[in-house]
Amino acid sequence: PQTLTLVGELEESDLEEDDNLAGDINETEEEVEILVSFEEDGQEYHLVRLLDPVLLVGKSGNENTRILLTPEESDNVMPKLENMFLTYQEGDEM
């Protein structure tokens, strides 16, 4: 598997400066592993897996499905969920 860092496109002049920064990763960049790559109509596509875990909050849908929260639902639920998590973490420390 290959490992890439997601960043914007670089202009030719930026490539020389980037060589001096090799190995440095900006906090806003995410590292991914390329699972599959293919090209269609001149456009390259990649299926990637994030190397850092990502938590998604959702709700039950029909039968075996889950649905991501709307922004309004997230604004309502996330503070409660964060409080529950912090309370749980504090209980583990005792």
Backbone torsions as a table, in degrees:
resi	resn	phi	psi	omega
1	PRO	NA	150.5	176.6
2	GLN	-99.3	152.4	174.4
3	THR	-118.8	128.2	178.8
4	LEU	-121.3	162.5	170.7
5	THR	-115.0	127.4	-179.2
6	LEU	-77.2	118.7	176.9
7	VAL	-144.9	170.5	176.6
8	GLY	-74.3	171.9	179.4
9	GLU	-72.2	143.0	179.4
10	LEU	-100.3	141.5	171.9
11	GLU	-80.6	160.7	-176.1
12	GLU	-54.6	-40.4	-178.6
13	SER	-68.4	-26.0	179.8
14	ASP	-74.4	-22.6	-176.7
15	LEU	-64.1	-38.2	178.7
16	GLU	-65.1	-43.3	178.6
17	GLU	-65.4	-37.0	-178.2
18	ASP	-65.6	-31.3	178.4
19	ASP	-60.0	-33.4	179.5
20	ASN	-72.6	-20.5	-177.1
21	LEU	-103.5	13.2	-176.9
22	ALA	-53.5	133.5	179.6
23	GLY	94.9	-22.7	178.0
24	ASP	-81.1	132.5	179.5
25	ILE	-119.6	125.4	178.2
26	ASN	-67.9	147.1	-179.0
27	GLU	-62.9	-24.2	-178.3
28	THR	-86.1	-7.1	179.9
29	GLU	-85.5	150.2	177.2
30	GLU	-120.8	137.2	177.7
31	GLU	-90.6	139.0	-179.3
32	VAL	-133.7	160.3	172.4
33	GLU	-110.4	126.4	178.4
34	ILE	-78.4	122.2	178.8
35	LEU	-93.2	-42.8	-178.8
36	VAL	-146.6	140.3	174.4
37	SER	-128.7	144.4	174.0
38	PHE	-156.5	162.8	179.4
39	GLU	-122.5	137.9	176.9
40	GLU	-141.6	127.7	-179.7
41	ASP	52.0	40.5	177.3
42	GLY	78.7	0.1	179.4
43	GLN	-106.6	129.3	179.5
44	GLU	-91.1	137.4	179.6
45	TYR	-124.6	149.3	178.3
46	HIS	-134.6	139.3	167.1
47	LEU	-100.2	120.9	-174.8
48	VAL	-123.5	160.6	175.0
49	ARG	-122.4	127.5	176.2
50	LEU	-67.4	136.1	179.5
51	LEU	-79.6	-27.1	174.9
52	ASP	-93.3	139.7	-179.7
53	PRO	-63.1	147.0	177.7
54	VAL	-127.5	130.8	177.1
55	LEU	-101.4	130.6	176.5
56	LEU	-116.2	134.9	179.4
57	VAL	-104.7	129.3	-179.4
58	GLY	-141.4	-176.1	178.8
59	LYS	-131.7	163.8	179.4
60	SER	-67.7	138.9	175.2
61	GLY	-110.1	-142.5	176.5
62	ASN	-76.1	132.2	176.8
63	GLU	43.2	-103.0	-173.5
64	ASN	-101.4	29.2	-178.1
65	THR	-113.0	156.4	174.4
66	ARG	-125.9	146.3	-177.6
67	ILE	-123.1	133.4	175.6
68	LEU	-65.8	151.4	-179.2
69	LEU	-73.4	149.2	171.1
70	THR	-73.4	163.3	177.2
71	PRO	-56.8	-37.9	179.7
72	GLU	-66.9	-43.2	178.0
73	GLU	-64.3	-39.8	179.2
74	SER	-62.4	-43.5	178.2
75	ASP	-59.7	-33.1	-179.5
76	ASN	-81.1	-42.7	-171.2
77	VAL	-85.6	-38.9	-172.1
78	MET	-58.7	-43.7	177.4
79	PRO	-60.0	-37.7	178.5
80	LYS	-67.0	-43.4	-179.9
81	LEU	-64.7	-42.9	177.8
82	GLU	-61.9	-41.4	178.4
83	ASN	-63.7	-43.5	177.8
84	MET	-60.6	-42.8	-179.3
85	PHE	-64.4	-46.0	-179.8
86	LEU	-63.5	-39.8	176.3
87	THR	-62.1	-42.6	177.7
88	TYR	-62.3	-44.6	-179.6
89	GLN	-63.2	-41.7	179.6
90	GLU	-63.7	-36.4	178.2
91	GLY	-66.0	-33.3	178.2
92	ASP	-70.8	-28.1	-177.7
93	GLU	-76.3	-17.8	-178.7
94	MET	-83.3	NA	NA
